[in-house]
C-alpha cells in the first residue's frame, strides 16, 4: 500500500517559520504560492510585492489587546455572545450583512439566519449582483483562470485596469512563461476599453508591446459595448463616432475578436459602477455568445474578494438562492432589491444589524440607528461604537478554512498560520444560536 | 439496542429473496442474525402486510458541484414555487428542479432512498462537490471523477504513455478527489470544443491532440478494470441528443473491447434519423445490443414532462442545446484545462414531437432490456426530470394500463413513431428492487448496501403494498438509515448524516513528479491544494469517508 496521498496542511506551526504555498485571501484570485515568514505571531509576505497580499497578512499583529466589547467596554467572550443573543432575541427582523468569511463561516451564518429569520446581504453585492442578474436573465459563456493562462490569444478588459483589484492578474494569468498549446503568452493581444484614466502598464507584454487602449468614461460603456455588439453582429451604425470613440476603432476591435482563436473578455463587476450595469454585462454575454457561433470566446467575470463568491456559493446550495435572500418567513426567499442592506436599514424593515467582516479590517458596517452587532476582524477600528463587538479569527491566518476563487469553480484550502486565542466566526455564531435555544 | 422488524414481505434480490415473509434484526446499525430467545428486543415493528426492501440507491444523480449550484443560482423562479419551511426536524430550503442540498437529502430519504452518487465530479471542482454533499443529510453519497478531456490525460495519450502510467494517473485522481468511480463525458469532446470543434464522433480526432474518443475509452475502461475498481467506467458518450447517435452508441459498446463499461443516460444516446422529421427511436437496437454485450450496463435517463434544468459536463453538447433552453438562458463554461460544463433549463412537453418521443424511447429501453442487473432507474436528475419523479416512473414501468393512458396523451406523430404500447412487460417488485438496490450496490462495489443479508448496513425501506405503485413508492411507512428510523409515513423524523463512499486503489506515487511539474508550469493552483483530504469531508462532524475494497491491482501490463 502506498503512503496516504494527503499530508496534513500545516498542523502545528513552529515559533519561527517559513511557510510556503500559502493561499492568499487578499483578493479573489486566491494565489496559493505565497511564502509567509512568521516570527512571534507577526507575519511577513516573502515572495511577492502584491499590495493586497501584504495588506492582508501584515495587518494583524496586536492580538493581545483585542477583546470582545459590549457598548465599547471590554467583556468576556461568553458575555458578549449572551448579549448578542439577547439583542437578536428581541429583534423583529434581523439583518446579517457583510458576510466576508469563508465556507465554514458562511455555513454557520446561514444556520443562524435560519434560526433567527434573518435577511442576508454581502458587502460586495452591489457589484456581484450585476453578474448574478446576467446569469439569471441570459446566462453566459465563461472560463476559469487556468484556461485563460493557457489558451487566450486576445484579452479584452472592460472598465478598469484589473490590477487595482487583482494585483497579480497579469503576472499569474497573462504573462506566464509557458502555455500548454504551443502559444507564446508574450504575444497575447491585450486591449482595454474603459477608464478613461487607468494605468495600462501591466498590459504591456514582456516583449514591450503596448496594449491597445480605447479610453471611455465608465458611464459611456453601455453605449460603447452596445455599438461593439452591433458591429460584431455585422450591423450598420448610422454614425462614425460612438461616445467620442471613432467607429473605425471599434470595427477594428470587432474584427480582431472575430479572428481570434480564443478570446477572453474580462471585467470586474465592481468597476462597472453605473446604473443598470447588469444590462452591460448582459450585452457582453450576448457579444461573447455571438462570437461563439464561429470561433471561441469566453467571459472572465472577476470577483471573489471579501468572500463574495464564497457567500453566494454556500448560500445557493444551502438555501437554494444566491445572496440577498431572507429566512423571515421560515423558508428562504430571494429578492435582490428588497433584501439589500441599504433598503433594509433605510426603510426600517430591519431592526437589528449583524455585521460580519473577517477578512478586511477596513470594511465597516454602514451607518445606522439600528442596534448593531459586529463580528469581525480583530484589527477593526470601529468609529461608531456598536452594541457588541466580537473579534474573531481571520480565515487563512488564525484558522484553516476554504474559499472560492473568482471563477466560482476552484475552492482552495486556507491555512492556520499562527497560534491564536481568537474564536472562529463559526464558534461565535454557533454560541449565539445555542444561547437562543436556551 | 436490538430492533426487530417482524413479518414483513421481503424483496432482497442479492439473496434471491422474492417476496418472502421474514423477520429482520438490527443491532448497532447492522442487520444481525436472529438473536437467542432470551435476548430482549428493545423495539419491534410489526410489518405484516408491508413490503420490505433495502434502502434505494441512485447511482446517477447530479446533487452537488459547480454546475448544480450554477443551476440553483440561475433559477430562482423555479425554486420560489417549492419552498421548504423550517420544521421540527428539518432545516429550511427549497425544491423542484435543483433542490437545495438539505432538501435534497430529506426528499431522497422520504422516498426511501438512502444513497445517491454524483456522476460528474470535475477533479478541479471536487472540493465543492464534497462540500455540497456534506450538506446533504441522511443519504450516503459518492462521486465519479470526470476524466477524458483533461489535458494531462490527453497529453499522456499523445505522448503514447503506457497503460501503467495511465493507471497511476487514474488512481491518483481517485485519491485526490475522494471518488468512487471514473466518468468520461463526451470523451475528448469537451477539450475539442475549446479548440472550436462542434461535434466529435467516436473515431474522429481531437483537433489538437490527435486522439480519438475510442482511444480515450479504451485506456480509461482498461485502467478502471486493471486497478480493480468495482464500478465500471461511467460513459456519457459522444453526440448526446443528436439524431442518429444510436450508431455512435452501438459503436461505443464495441469500443470497450470486452472491458466493463456503463453507458449512462442511454436514452439521450438512442436516437435514429428515420421518419419525416428525421428523428426516431433507436431503443430496439440499443436494447438488443445491451442484451448481447454482457460487459455493458446502462441507466436510462428517463425524461418526464415539465420544467427542469440540464446540468452537464458536456459543454460541447450544451452549447448546441442552448437554443432549446426554457426559460431562454444558458451557462457554458470551459474549466481549468480539466473539463467544462453547461447548464441549460429545459421544459419537456408531451405535445412536442421530440420530447414525447424521448419519453417513449426511455420507456422502450427499460422494457426491452432483459437484464435488470445491468439496467438502472434514473432520470439523470435533474436533466431528464427531478429525482422526485421516480415513484411516477416506477408506476409507468409496473403498470401497463397506466403507461398506455400516458402514451395516449402524447403528440400523435410521436405515438406513430413508437412501439411502446405494443410492449406488454410490467416490471415486478423484485425487478424494481434489483434496479434500484441490489444491482446498483453490486455495480458500485458497495458490499454492505443494497441488500438485507446478515452484516449489511441497516438501510431499510418499508412500504405499504398498494396497486398504485406511485403512491406506494412516494411515501414509505418507515425508512431506516444505518439502523436509525429517519422517516415515518413519508416524513422525516430524525436527521442523520451519511457517509461518503470512495475507492483508494494502490498506485505508484512516482506519477506525482510529472503531475507536480504540470501543475507548476501550467496551472493556477498548487498540486497539493488540488487534493481533497478525508479530513475535509469529516470536518464538522457531518461526514465520514468509507473506503470500499478494490480487488487489488492486477499485474502490470506490458
Interface residues (C-beta under 8 A of the other chain):
Chain A: X1 X2 X3 X5 X6 X7 X8 X9 X21 X23 X32 X33 X103 X104 X107 X111 X114 X132 X135 X136 X137 X138 X139 X140 X141 X142 X143 X144 X145 X146 X147 X149 X150 X151 X172 X173 X178 X179 X180 X181 X261 X262 X292 X295 X296 X298 X312 X313 X314 X316 X317 X318 X319 X320 X321 X322 X327 X329 X330 X331 X332 X333 X334 X402 X404 X408 X409 X410 X411 X412 X413
Chain B: X64 X66 X68 X69 X70 X72 X73 X74 X75 X76 X79 X80 X83 X84 X85 X86 X91 X92 X93 X94 X95 X98 X99 X100 X101 X102 X103 X122 X124 X125 X127 X128 X131 X132 X135 X151 X172 X175 X176 X193 X194 X195 X196 X208 X319 X322 X325 X328 X329 X330 X331 X332 X333 X334 X335 X336 X337 X338 X343 X506 X507 X508 X509 X521 X522 X523 X524 X525 X526 X528 X529 X531 X533 X534 X535 X536 X539 X540
